[in-house]
Amino acid sequence: MKHTFYDVKAKAKVNADVTEFVTYGEAGRMRYAFKGKTADGRSLTAFVSKDVWEKAKKG
């Protein structure tokens, strides 16, 4: 699955494959994110809503 990430080093939006579905925080204060990699191997993180995260994880 592809998603749009913001590449901080390039200061531009990039499309990359989602490699992981992760959560941050504790119960009641969860944040949902997609992890990806740039072409040169740098990590990318995009925070998304719970609904988007759950739909992507299922499908």
Buried (B, 14 or more C-beta within 10 A) or exposed (E): EEBEBEBEEEEEEBEBEBEEBEEEEEEEEEEBBBBBBBEEEEEBBBEBEEEBBEEBEEE
